[in-house]
Amino acid sequence: MTEQSSMHLYLNWTKERIDEMDAALASLEIKASQAKADSKEKADEIIADLKKRRDEFQALLKTQAESGEAAWARAKTELDKQWNGFEAQVQTYFESAGKQIEQQQATFKDIAAAQAKAWREAADKFKVAAGKVAEARRADLEAALQQMKADASEAEARLQKLNQAGSDSWSVLSTALAESRKAFDHANQAVWDALRGSGSKG
């Protein structure tokens, strides 16, 4: 596999995070537009900070777009910090907005949908890459892809079940999203490892 092909791992990771950021922002903006004047001001302030964090994340991503794999690995540390800051600010939003279960559920649902979409898109990208892999290693890659799809279905089902429960706090919902995100990263890495192994044998 070429180094450019290895970029799938990093691009999938960053796209999934940006999709989640966009989903969270869209959900929070809808609710903020309906808020009373005093709470609207605080919500608008937090949303502006969230947008700034998302934009900084995207800007760093763009500066790395033409870089090699080693540069991406280094940049991921900074992207992780920015991602964690974004998540912490979403938590701050829900803490300052009070116990708005309906808003938490709506935001959770939107972020979970973004995660599910990222899983499907990553699997599709890897399937295309798998089509270019030598036949001798195709079975390993297909097994990794099937596992990724199964993990995606399981994660989506868990998130939907949690969303339907409807009464959990944001910290419980956030933990579930983090677990799903971690599973996505693990599956993404497993498929990439299968592709990389295929390339070295081809």
C-alpha positions in Angstrom: 0.0 0.0 0.0 1.2 3.5 -0.7 1.6 6.1 2.0 -1.3 8.0 0.5 -3.5 5.0 1.0 -2.4 4.9 4.6 -4.0 8.3 5.0 -7.4 6.6 5.1 -6.9 5.9 8.8 -6.3 9.5 9.7 -8.9 10.9 7.3 -11.6 8.6 8.6 -10.7 9.6 12.2 -10.8 13.3 11.5 -13.9 13.1 9.3 -15.8 11.3 12.0 -14.8 13.9 14.6 -15.8 16.8 12.3 -19.1 15.2 11.5 -19.8 14.9 15.2 -18.9 18.5 15.8 -21.2 19.6 13.0 -24.0 17.5 14.3 -23.6 18.8 17.9 -23.5 22.4 16.7 -26.5 22.0 14.5 -28.5 20.5 17.4 -27.4 23.1 19.9 -28.1 26.0 17.6 -31.7 24.9 17.1 -32.3 24.8 20.8 -30.4 28.1 21.5 -32.5 29.9 19.0 -35.6 29.0 21.0 -34.1 29.9 24.4 -35.1 32.8 26.6 -33.0 36.0 26.4 -30.9 35.4 29.5 -30.1 31.7 28.7 -29.8 32.5 25.0 -26.9 34.8 25.6 -24.9 32.2 27.5 -25.8 29.4 25.0 -24.8 31.7 22.0 -21.4 32.3 23.8 -20.7 28.6 24.2 -21.9 27.8 20.7 -19.5 30.5 19.3 -16.7 28.9 21.2 -17.7 25.5 19.9 -17.6 26.8 16.3 -14.2 28.3 16.9 -12.9 25.0 18.2 -14.4 23.2 15.2 -12.9 25.7 12.8 -9.4 25.4 14.5 -9.7 21.6 14.2 -10.6 21.9 10.5 -7.7 24.4 9.9 -5.2 22.0 11.4 -6.6 19.2 9.3 -6.2 21.3 6.2 -2.6 22.1 7.0 -1.9 18.3 7.3 -3.8 17.3 4.1 -0.7 17.1 2.0 1.6 15.8 4.7 2.9 12.3 5.0 1.9 9.6 7.5 4.6 10.6 10.1 3.4 14.2 10.1 -0.2 13.0 10.5 0.7 10.8 13.5 2.3 13.9 15.2 -0.6 16.1 14.3 -3.1 13.6 15.8 -1.9 14.5 19.3 -2.9 18.1 18.7 -6.2 17.1 17.0 -6.9 14.9 20.0 -6.4 17.9 22.4 -8.7 20.1 20.2 -11.3 17.3 20.1 -11.2 16.9 23.9 -11.7 20.7 24.3 -14.7 20.6 22.0 -16.2 17.7 24.0 -15.6 19.5 27.3 -17.3 22.6 26.0 -20.4 20.6 25.0 -20.4 19.2 28.5 -20.2 22.8 29.8 -23.2 23.7 27.6 -25.3 21.1 29.1 -24.2 21.9 32.6 -25.0 25.6 32.1 -28.3 24.9 30.3 -29.6 22.9 33.1 -31.3 19.5 32.9 -32.8 19.8 29.4 -33.3 16.1 28.8 -35.1 16.8 25.5 -32.1 18.8 24.2 -29.6 16.3 25.4 -31.5 13.5 23.7 -31.8 15.4 20.5 -28.0 16.2 20.5 -27.2 12.6 21.4 -29.4 11.3 18.5 -27.7 13.7 16.0 -24.2 12.8 17.2 -25.0 9.1 17.2 -26.3 9.4 13.6 -23.1 11.2 12.6 -21.1 8.3 14.1 -23.2 5.7 12.3 -22.7 7.5 9.0 -18.9 7.6 9.6 -18.8 3.9 10.3 -20.6 3.2 7.0 -18.5 5.6 5.0 -15.2 4.2 6.4 -16.3 0.6 5.6 -17.2 1.7 2.0 -13.8 3.4 1.5 -12.0 0.3 2.8 -14.0 -1.9 0.6 -12.9 0.1 -2.4 -9.3 -0.2 -1.2 -9.8 -3.9 -0.7 -10.7 -4.3 -4.3 -7.1 -3.3 -5.1 -5.5 -5.8 -2.8 -3.9 -9.1 -3.9 -6.2 -12.1 -3.9 -4.0 -14.0 -1.4 -4.7 -11.5 1.4 -8.3 -10.7 0.5 -9.8 -13.1 3.0 -8.0 -11.3 6.0 -9.3 -8.0 4.7 -12.8 -9.2 4.1 -12.9 -10.6 7.7 -11.7 -7.3 9.1 -14.4 -5.5 7.0 -17.1 -7.8 8.2 -16.0 -7.3 11.8 -16.1 -3.5 11.2 -19.7 -3.7 9.8 -20.8 -6.0 12.7 -19.2 -3.6 15.2 -20.9 -0.7 13.5 -24.3 -2.4 13.8 -23.7 -3.3 17.4 -22.6 0.3 18.3 -25.6 1.8 16.4 -28.0 -0.5 18.2 -26.5 0.4 21.6 -26.8 4.1 20.9 -30.4 3.8 19.6 -31.3 1.8 22.7 -29.8 4.4 25.0 -31.5 7.2 23.0 -34.9 5.5 23.4 -34.4 5.2 27.1 -34.6 9.0 27.2 -33.7 9.8 30.8 -30.0 9.5 31.1 -27.7 12.4 31.9 -25.4 13.9 29.4 -22.4 12.3 31.0 -24.0 8.8 30.5 -24.8 9.7 26.9 -21.4 11.2 26.4 -19.7 8.1 27.8 -21.7 5.9 25.4 -20.6 8.1 22.4 -17.0 7.9 23.6 -17.2 4.1 23.8 -18.6 4.0 20.3 -16.0 6.4 19.0 -13.2 4.2 20.6 -14.7 1.1 18.9 -14.7 3.0 15.6 -11.1 3.9 16.0 -10.2 0.3 16.8 -12.1 -1.1 13.9 -10.6 1.6 11.6 -7.1 0.6 12.7 -7.9 -3.2 12.3 -9.0 -2.7 8.7 -6.1 -0.5 8.0 -3.7 -3.1 9.5 -5.3 -5.7 7.2 -4.8 -3.4 4.2 -1.2 -2.7 5.2 -0.5 -6.4 5.6 -2.0 -7.0 2.2 0.1 -4.3 0.6 3.3 -5.7 2.0 2.5 -9.2 0.7 1.3 -8.0 -2.7 
